[in-house]
Amino acid sequence: MYALRITQEAGGREPPLPANRFQRCYNLLRCLTKAEFRDSNPTASGRLHLGAEHRGTKNGLAFDLGAFDLDGTVLRRNLKITQGTVAALQGLRERGMRLVVATGRRFEEARQYAGRLGFADHDPLICYGGSMVRRMNGETLLHRKLPKNVGIEVLEWAAAQDLHARVFLDGRIITSPDTPAALDHLRRHAEPGVCVVDSPADWLREGREEPTKLVIVDRPDDIKGWLGEARTAFAGRLFVTRSLPHYVEIGSLEGTKASAMGFLCDGWGIEPERVLAFGDADNDIDMLRFAGHGVAVGGISGEVREAADRVVPGVDEDGVAGYVETLLGRS
């Protein structure tokens, strides 16, 4: 299995975790060192905690941790977040729950929207679809990457099919020239840290960096024709999922939202059964299954709805806010 890379303050790297460390639904990675948790101390049980001792077990709720996808869950297509959603999350905080954003977006974007949701400073964010856990203040707790040779293989596969590919590094994106599908579906505005190259595969081959994740962009109806082929081609080596109708994400097998959630749960001493998770897309399925209670927000596929314990109205109907307000007994 590919190496799990954990960023340490000293700049060192841990060796790969053995595959048998994974338990129920990608559960779970317990591998952080003291150096990575400046505010933490080992307890008598040997467990490490992310910050102060958790108080949520006496909050009167059935959950200690709430996880929220961004796009299509709390973030609308017009990039708006409603005041009802902000108030609902604050209500959970006031009851002692820990909250975390779990998104496919890169850190810089995740931090921007998380700030609007009330997250600050030492709060960790799950970004790049689960390949990174980083605090709002920029401290990296976990960073999983793809081996370069496998990344090159994916990019060559995409190029052979004339697909638009994007290589996500920490803070930068290397992308192939626009295709008609990319022009149709990607927002037409300047993106910071984006560099267009003729061949992302050659760029990766000639450099020294390993990607955090890869993305392939195509028309939604056309993706149906090759998504199964991609999953078969990289089965057992990479995690291939769809986060938006036009957006296919490819990461390490451990680079999932469920795995990152497990990482945080283990550090905080929270059982998966005490996790409440919200998501709407295929890249949320593993997180919805991991959580004790998964909530599908609208749900773009039957598989998303089947993975959840509850289905609520979509983001445009403020489904998350309505469900949380009911949970808090305020509606």
C-alpha positions in Angstrom: 0.0 0.0 0.0 1.2 3.5 -0.7 2.9 5.5 2.0 1.0 7.7 4.3 3.0 10.8 4.9 2.5 12.8 8.0 4.1 16.3 8.2 6.0 16.8 11.4 7.2 20.1 12.9 10.7 18.9 12.4 10.1 18.2 8.8 10.5 14.4 9.1 8.2 11.7 7.8 6.7 8.7 9.3 7.0 5.3 7.6 4.0 3.9 5.9 1.2 2.5 8.1 0.5 -1.2 7.6 -2.8 -1.9 5.9 -4.2 -3.7 8.9 -4.4 -0.5 10.8 -7.7 0.2 9.0 -10.8 -1.1 10.7 -14.5 -0.4 10.2 -15.1 1.9 7.2 -11.5 3.0 6.8 -11.2 3.2 10.5 -8.7 4.2 11.6 -5.3 5.8 11.7 -3.7 6.4 15.1 -0.2 7.6 14.2 0.3 11.2 15.1 3.4 12.0 17.2 3.6 14.4 20.1 5.5 16.8 17.9 2.5 17.3 15.7 0.2 18.3 18.6 1.7 21.3 20.3 -1.2 21.6 22.6 -1.6 17.9 23.4 -0.4 15.5 26.1 -0.6 11.8 26.2 -3.2 10.5 28.7 -2.8 7.4 30.9 -4.3 5.4 28.0 -1.7 6.7 25.6 -4.3 8.5 23.5 -3.3 11.9 22.1 -5.8 14.7 22.0 -6.1 17.6 19.6 -6.3 20.5 22.1 -8.2 20.7 25.3 -10.1 17.8 26.8 -13.3 17.1 25.0 -16.4 18.1 26.9 -19.1 17.2 24.4 -20.0 13.8 26.0 -22.2 15.7 28.4 -23.8 18.1 25.9 -27.3 16.5 26.0 -26.9 15.4 22.4 -26.2 12.0 20.9 -23.1 13.3 19.2 -19.7 14.7 20.1 -18.5 15.7 16.6 -20.2 17.2 13.6 -18.7 17.0 10.1 -19.9 19.2 7.2 -19.1 19.0 3.5 -19.1 22.4 1.8 -20.3 22.4 -1.8 -23.9 21.3 -2.1 -24.2 20.8 1.6 -23.8 24.2 3.3 -22.3 26.1 0.4 -24.7 27.0 -2.5 -23.8 27.1 -6.2 -23.7 30.9 -5.9 -21.1 30.4 -3.1 -23.5 31.8 -0.5 -23.8 30.4 3.1 -27.1 31.3 4.8 -27.3 32.9 8.2 -29.5 30.0 9.2 -26.7 27.6 8.6 -24.1 29.7 10.5 -26.5 30.0 13.4 -27.2 26.3 13.4 -23.5 25.4 13.6 -23.0 27.9 16.4 -25.8 26.3 18.3 -24.0 23.0 18.1 -20.8 24.6 19.4 -22.7 26.1 22.3 -23.8 22.6 23.2 -20.2 21.5 23.4 -19.9 19.6 20.1 -16.7 19.8 18.1 -17.2 20.7 14.4 -15.1 20.1 11.3 -15.4 21.0 7.7 -14.7 18.1 5.3 -14.3 19.2 1.7 -12.6 18.3 -1.6 -11.5 21.9 -1.9 -7.9 22.9 -1.4 -6.9 24.4 2.0 -6.9 28.1 0.9 -10.5 27.9 -0.3 -11.6 25.7 2.6 -10.3 28.2 5.1 -12.1 31.0 3.5 -15.5 29.3 3.7 -14.9 27.8 7.1 -14.2 31.3 8.4 -17.7 32.3 7.3 -19.0 29.3 9.2 -17.4 30.4 12.5 -14.2 28.2 12.4 -11.0 29.9 13.7 -7.4 29.5 14.5 -6.7 26.0 15.9 -9.8 24.4 14.4 -8.7 21.7 12.0 -10.1 21.4 8.4 -10.3 18.3 6.3 -9.4 19.4 2.7 -8.4 17.9 -0.6 -11.1 15.2 -0.1 -9.4 13.8 3.0 -5.8 13.9 1.9 -5.0 16.8 4.3 -5.9 17.8 7.8 -4.7 21.3 8.5 -5.6 23.9 11.2 -7.1 27.2 10.2 -3.9 28.8 11.3 -1.9 26.8 8.7 -0.5 24.1 10.9 -0.5 20.8 9.0 -1.5 17.7 11.1 -1.7 15.2 8.3 -0.8 15.2 4.6 -1.2 12.1 2.3 0.2 12.1 -1.2 0.1 10.0 -4.3 3.3 8.3 -5.4 4.7 10.1 -8.5 4.7 7.1 -10.7 1.0 6.4 -10.2 0.2 10.0 -10.7 2.0 10.0 -14.0 0.1 6.8 -15.0 -3.3 8.5 -14.3 -2.3 11.7 -16.2 -1.2 9.7 -19.2 -4.4 7.7 -19.1 -6.4 11.0 -19.0 -4.3 12.5 -21.9 -4.9 9.5 -24.1 -8.6 10.2 -23.8 -8.3 14.0 -24.3 -9.5 14.7 -20.8 -8.7 17.9 -18.9 -6.6 17.0 -15.9 -5.5 18.9 -12.8 -2.7 18.2 -10.4 -3.3 19.5 -6.9 -0.2 20.3 -4.9 -0.1 22.1 -1.6 -1.2 25.6 -2.6 -0.8 25.1 -6.3 -2.6 23.5 -9.3 -0.9 22.3 -12.5 -3.4 21.9 -15.2 -3.6 20.7 -18.8 -4.8 23.1 -21.5 -8.6 23.7 -21.5 -10.8 21.3 -23.3 -14.4 22.2 -24.4 -15.7 20.4 -21.3 -13.4 22.4 -19.0 -14.5 25.6 -20.7 -18.1 24.6 -20.2 -17.9 23.6 -16.5 -15.0 25.4 -14.8 -15.6 28.9 -13.5 -14.1 31.5 -15.8 -12.1 33.6 -13.3 -8.4 33.8 -12.4 -7.5 31.1 -9.9 -4.5 31.8 -7.7 -1.6 29.4 -7.9 -2.7 27.8 -11.2 -0.2 27.0 -13.9 -1.2 25.6 -17.3 1.3 23.2 -19.0 1.1 21.2 -22.2 1.6 17.9 -20.4 0.9 17.5 -16.6 2.4 14.0 -16.9 5.7 15.3 -18.2 5.7 18.1 -15.7 5.3 15.6 -12.8 7.9 13.2 -14.3 10.5 16.0 -14.5 9.9 17.4 -11.1 10.4 16.2 -7.6 7.0 16.8 -6.1 4.2 14.3 -5.4 0.6 15.3 -5.9 -1.9 15.6 -3.1 -4.7 14.6 -5.4 -5.6 14.6 -9.1 -8.8 15.8 -10.8 -10.3 15.0 -14.2 -13.0 17.4 -15.6 -15.5 16.3 -18.3 -19.1 16.7 -19.2 -21.3 14.9 -16.7 -22.9 12.6 -19.4 -19.5 11.8 -20.8 -18.1 10.9 -17.4 -20.6 8.0 -17.2 -18.8 6.4 -20.2 -15.3 6.2 -18.6 -15.7 6.5 -14.8 -16.1 2.7 -14.4 -13.1 2.1 -16.6 -11.0 4.5 -14.4 -12.1 2.7 -11.3 -11.2 -0.6 -12.7 -7.9 0.6 -14.0 -6.8 1.9 -10.7 -8.7 -0.5 -8.4 -6.7 -1.4 -5.2 -4.3 1.4 -5.9 -6.2 4.7 -5.9 -9.5 6.1 -4.6 -11.6 7.3 -7.5 -14.7 9.3 -6.7 -17.1 11.9 -8.1 -17.5 15.1 -6.1 -19.4 17.2 -8.7 -21.3 16.1 -11.8 -18.3 17.2 -13.9 -15.5 16.6 -11.4 -13.8 13.2 -10.7 -11.2 13.2 -7.9 -8.4 10.7 -7.6 -6.3 10.2 -4.5 -4.6 7.6 -2.4 -6.6 4.8 -0.9 -6.2 6.5 2.5 -7.0 10.0 1.2 -10.7 9.9 2.0 -12.9 11.9 4.2 -13.7 8.8 6.3 -10.0 8.2 6.9 -9.4 11.8 7.9 -12.4 11.8 10.2 -11.0 8.7 11.8 -7.7 10.4 12.3 -9.4 13.2 14.2 -11.7 10.9 16.1 -8.8 8.9 17.4 -6.9 12.1 18.4 -9.9 13.5 20.2 -11.0 10.2 21.8 -14.4 10.2 20.0 -16.1 7.0 18.9 -17.4 6.9 15.3 -20.9 6.2 16.8 -20.8 9.7 18.3 -20.2 11.4 14.9 -22.8 13.3 12.9 -21.9 13.9 9.3 -23.5 15.8 6.4 -22.8 15.4 2.7 -24.4 15.4 -0.7 -22.0 13.8 -3.2 -20.3 10.5 -4.0 -17.1 11.7 -2.3 -19.1 11.9 0.9 -20.3 8.3 0.9 -17.5 6.9 2.9 -17.8 9.6 5.5 -21.6 9.1 5.8 -21.0 5.4 6.3 -18.2 6.0 8.8 -20.4 8.3 11.0 -22.7 7.0 13.6 -25.4 9.1 11.9 -24.9 10.2 8.3 -27.2 12.8 6.8 -27.6 13.1 3.0 -28.3 16.7 1.9 -30.5 16.2 -1.1 -28.1 13.6 -2.5 -27.1 13.6 -6.2 -27.2 9.8 -6.4 -29.1 6.9 -4.9 -25.8 5.6 -3.5 -25.4 8.7 -1.4 -28.9 8.4 -0.1 -28.4 4.7 0.7 -25.2 5.4 2.6 -27.1 7.9 4.9 -29.3 7.3 7.9 -31.4 10.3 7.0 -32.1 12.4 3.9 -32.9 16.1 4.3 -33.8 18.8 1.8 -31.0 20.2 -0.4 -28.7 23.1 0.2 -31.1 25.6 -1.5 -33.8 24.6 1.0 -31.4 25.0 4.0 -31.6 21.3 4.8 -28.7 21.3 7.2 -29.9 24.2 9.2 -33.4 22.8 9.4 -32.1 19.4 10.6 -29.7 20.9 13.2 -32.4 23.3 14.6 -34.6 20.3 15.1 -31.8 18.4 16.8 -31.3 21.3 19.1 -35.0 21.5 19.9 -35.3 25.0 18.5 -37.8 24.4 15.7 
